[in-house]
Amino acid sequence: MLRQELPKMETKEFPGPKATAVLKKRDESIPKALCGTTYPVVIRRGEGAMIEDVDGNKIVDFVGGVGVLNIGYTEPEVVEAVKEQADKYFHCIFNVVGHEGYVDLAAEFDKIMPVRGDKVKTYFANSGAEADENAIKVAKAYTGRRSIICFSGAFHGRTNLTMALTAQKSYAVGMGPFPSDIYRAEFPNLYRAPKGYSEEEAISYYLEKLKKIFVEGTPASDVAAMIVEPIQGEGGFIPAPIEWVKAVRKICDENGIMLIADEVQCGNCRSGRYFASEYWKEAGCPPDIIATAKSMGGGAPISAISARAEIMDAIPAGVIGGTYCGNPLATASALKVLEIMKREDYAGKADVLGEKVLARYKEFAQKYPEVGDYRGLGAMIGIEFVKSRETKEPYGAFVSYIIKYALAHGLLLEAAGEGSNVIRFLAPLCITDDQLNAGLDIMEDAIVHAREYFAD
Ligand SMILES: Cc1ncc(COP(=O)(O)O)c(C=O)c1O
């Protein structure tokens, strides 16, 4: 069973002949923007944390569809649930014909979403970007305000509004004009705080920068929401320090601002809790609104927006919804994913897995000076590579080399961070110990080869 197997390359060259043929056809048929050369991998089938490519190469996946596959590829019960639903109906459009999958999933999410308030309501969209857009709509409808505060390093998607919210403008080349009334504060990146600052001083520094927006950007009374990733994904796998979150929650409360947690990537058991906002709630600073997507559908496109009923019921009819939102195949998948992840304590699995990864990264840091930092929560872990620990200059070329080398040897990795110098760990949470160790061994081998390659 592929589910239990270890990485093994069958072709002499990678990509092999079949993948090469598919990629050639891809390049002829699909816009260049989607035809990158970093990942010459074409899947034939996936099980658990393993991919078999069209040439029979077996690859262990530390990317998991960029945070979509916490439950793993083709989890048998999920496959069964989707097949059963497919036999009944694919679609009905919820605005016209109700279906139980939608209602049951919303009721389940209402119980577990760690937003502020007792009575919670949830509705669905199709993608992470749509969930974030909807969270903003909800905040605007409830507050009657226009401005939004987002953060450096943030990634919220590729729609017009979410391109404007996303920090890296390489995702928005030539795409303006963008919505106005969006203001960006600095995300509290403790590794890159001003030199010599203690954690406490760094947090105060970032909070002062945030408050300055009310002086120089927009009056606080115009701000509908702040949108924060509890663990920044694309920005470099950086957890928001809880003391900072507490202070942000206080600023929001003092000014009638909604706090939105974007749990698109870090939600659904990745962080060691079902939602990372549980850490916030335990610390007394829950968000008002949560947007999540990715692993909630286990690969089926679905996203969710949750908030207390008072907020949700402020949205005028007609303003939210959409043809495919809460599609029956996707809700069937999401309901089964939720059932399994709760039953089998996937959040607990993430903690155990994360500890193992951190222990190995600690060894890497002791051996290889290019490792500047490693950090994370649960099994959402980043390892950051720098040219010098003193200057902390991002070493993106080193990471590109590692990714390429690793893939050719049976490990799929992906970069993150402004300088593409962080490797993200997002392996399916069902990965076996042997697969994890095999992947980490390939990664170490890739680091050793990169050091040789870049040696003066
Ligand atoms: C934190 C976060 N928000 C939003 C998105 C956008 O999600 P999607 O690509 O499903 O639109 C992503 C995608 O990576 C993300 O990581």
The ligand as a MOL file (V3000), in Angstrom:
LIG
                    3D

  0  0  0     0  0            999 V3000
M  V30 BEGIN CTAB
M  V30 COUNTS 16 16 0 0 0
M  V30 BEGIN ATOM
M  V30 1 C -3.5990 32.4410 5.1760 0
M  V30 2 C -4.1950 32.3110 3.8050 0
M  V30 3 N -5.2860 33.0290 3.4880 0
M  V30 4 C -5.8630 32.9620 2.2820 0
M  V30 5 C -5.3550 32.1190 1.3100 0
M  V30 6 C -6.0330 32.0480 -0.0420 0
M  V30 7 O -6.6220 30.7990 -0.1830 0
M  V30 8 P -7.0830 30.2920 -1.6400 0
M  V30 9 O -5.8420 30.0310 -2.4160 0
M  V30 10 O -7.8920 29.0570 -1.3410 0
M  V30 11 O -7.9030 31.3770 -2.2310 0
M  V30 12 C -4.2330 31.3410 1.5830 0
M  V30 13 C -3.6510 30.4640 0.5630 0
M  V30 14 O -2.5350 29.9980 0.6340 0
M  V30 15 C -3.6250 31.4470 2.8650 0
M  V30 16 O -2.5470 30.7340 3.1830 0
M  V30 END ATOM
M  V30 BEGIN BOND
M  V30 1 1 1 2
M  V30 2 1 2 3
M  V30 3 2 2 15
M  V30 4 2 3 4
M  V30 5 1 4 5
M  V30 6 1 5 6
M  V30 7 2 5 12
M  V30 8 1 6 7
M  V30 9 1 7 8
M  V30 10 2 8 9
M  V30 11 1 8 10
M  V30 12 1 8 11
M  V30 13 1 12 13
M  V30 14 1 12 15
M  V30 15 2 13 14
M  V30 16 1 15 16
M  V30 END BOND
M  V30 END CTAB
M  END
